[in-house]
Each structure stands twice: as C-alpha cells, then as structure tokens.
Amino acid sequence: MKILITGGSGFIGSNLSRRLIRNHEVIVVDNFLTSNKRNISDIIDHKNFTLIEEDICNNQINDIQCDFIYNLACPASPVWYKKYPNETIKTSIYGLYNVIEIAKKNNCKLFHASTSEVYGDPQISEQDENYYGNVNSFGERSCYDEAKRCAESILYSNKDVINFYLGRIFNTYGPFMAVNDGRVISNFINQAIRNEPLTIYGNGLQTRSICYIDDLVNLLEVLHSSDISYHKPFNIGNNIELSILEIAKKIIKLSKSESKIEFLNIGKDDPLQRKPLLKKVNKLFGWSPKTTIDKGILNTITHFRELL
C-alpha cells in the first residue's frame, strides 16, 4: 500500500512513518516549519520512504498518488502556533482542502488529526465527543483551537464525497518530541535532566491525560486497513488523569533529578482539565492505551538524554 503522511517529520508523523515503512511505501510531505529532519534521519534513505519538501497549502501536492492519507500537518505546540498563527490557520484550512482533493482523485480514505483543544477549557470532566467545548475565539491560542474546529466542519461538509476518520488526539508524549516545543512533558524532562527548577504555570492542580506515542501509533496503524465506516469524531488518548504537579514530581523521581519545583503565573486560556472519554474508539477499533505512565516517561527521558 502507498501511504501519504502530511507532517510526516513531526513528532507523531515520524513515529508513524517509522512503523509503516516496514510493510508499506510511505510518502511524507513536510515543509519543516516546526519539525526537524533529524526525526526521520534513520529512515530517509529507506527504500520504502519518499520525502517531498513542500507546504500542503500549495497545489503542487495535488497530483500525489496514494492509497491512504494521514493528515497530521499543523503546528501543534503552544510555542509554535503562537509564533506562526497564520500558518497554523492556513494549514488547517487550505491545507485540508488540498488533502481532500488528493483523497478525491485517488478515491482513498483519509485520517485527519484533530485535537482535544477543540474542547477548549472544558466545563465537564471526561470530555465526550458530543461536548461542544468552551473555546475563546479571540486569544493567543485561538489560531489553533478554532482552526482545528473549522477543519472538522470542512470534513463534515465533505462527508458525502470522501471517506474519512476524524480523531481528536489528546496530550501525547514520547521519543521524537521536540525538546523545545514548550509542552509540559518536554519542558519538565529538559529541566529535570539539567537539574533546573521545573516550572509550573499556576498552582499545578490543572490536569492532563497523557498518552504514550506507541499506543497512539498502534491505533493509527490499523486505520489504513480498516473497513469500518465512521464519519464522526472520536477521542484518542489516555483516560488516566494526572495533575501537572503529579507529573512534575513523577519526572523528578524517574529521572533521579535534583530539581525543585517553581510556580509561575498561569497562561491565558490554559485548559484546567483534560480527560477523554474513550468508549467510542474502544467500541469501534477495540483500542485502549497499554503503556504505563512510568514506562512511557522513562523511555522519553532516555531519548531526551541522548539528544541533550
């Protein structure tokens, strides 16, 4: 099978590419705005791997031939989408329209990576797919949150002309995360390895549910061969909820760091709670995360030590 992965050198895309080239031809399209070729350096010369250095907003990609598409392209960390707000919006909207055209031309199925950020700062515990969210449309995070919400509406408008899966991915971590992407796990591990204070924004009681990358890839890998037809959103993540403070303490312990914890003012529109309801993805695909938090964090610490 010939598989197209947009954003294939990013965190999720590079891990997925690495898995799929074992048995499939993989075409990666990436403009490296926020990703790094280092993520794919071990597979870039593989016989099943093709790299196209291009922006998915450009029509040059529309003639790509493929049998399945994973649309993962978009700046996804606060550091990057705050730096590139317009690019984030364009990629989510114009880029998706181009990807839809590729899907139409090839009569192939598409997986689109949405996000838990469509729920904004949720007012319910355990976010299910029917929750409309609590999103600020006029703020520094809105370029990402609202662009992803718009992308979902684009897919809804095309549900009768293309076959797609729509996954709302919650916080994910693991090897090949960018060390400078500004997300909780990468920040804490960087600081812990250097024995620097772990910086928590707010009181640390806000929660996240963190899913190890291998578990996410296990699900994504089965989608290209699935004959299940389902054109509605489904959550993807880990439903074990931890406070930011608990995560910080766990990373200090597992990395055997001498770091202390420092509390700073919380950022605007920073979600106070994240916990996905996973009944839908479990029912559809029999999927649930398997990696323990401790094992996933240890693997990530090991990877970061090799980079720093």
Secondary structure as GFF3:
##gff-version 3
##sequence-region A 1 308
A	DSSP	beta_strand	2	6	.	.	.	ID=ss1
A	DSSP	alpha_helix	11	20	.	.	.	ID=ss2
A	DSSP	beta_strand	25	30	.	.	.	ID=ss3
A	DSSP	three_ten_helix	37	40	.	.	.	ID=ss4
A	DSSP	beta_strand	49	53	.	.	.	ID=ss5
A	DSSP	three_ten_helix	59	63	.	.	.	ID=ss6
A	DSSP	beta_strand	68	71	.	.	.	ID=ss7
A	DSSP	alpha_helix	78	83	.	.	.	ID=ss8
A	DSSP	alpha_helix	85	90	.	.	.	ID=ss9
A	DSSP	pi_helix	91	95	.	.	.	ID=ss10
A	DSSP	alpha_helix	96	106	.	.	.	ID=ss11
A	DSSP	beta_strand	109	115	.	.	.	ID=ss12
A	DSSP	three_ten_helix	116	119	.	.	.	ID=ss13
A	DSSP	alpha_helix	142	157	.	.	.	ID=ss14
A	DSSP	beta_strand	164	169	.	.	.	ID=ss15
A	DSSP	beta_strand	172	173	.	.	.	ID=ss16
A	DSSP	alpha_helix	184	193	.	.	.	ID=ss17
A	DSSP	beta_strand	198	201	.	.	.	ID=ss18
A	DSSP	beta_strand	207	208	.	.	.	ID=ss19
A	DSSP	beta_strand	211	212	.	.	.	ID=ss20
A	DSSP	alpha_helix	213	223	.	.	.	ID=ss21
A	DSSP	beta_strand	233	236	.	.	.	ID=ss22
A	DSSP	beta_strand	242	243	.	.	.	ID=ss23
A	DSSP	alpha_helix	244	254	.	.	.	ID=ss24
A	DSSP	beta_strand	261	264	.	.	.	ID=ss25
A	DSSP	alpha_helix	279	285	.	.	.	ID=ss26
A	DSSP	alpha_helix	293	307	.	.	.	ID=ss27
###
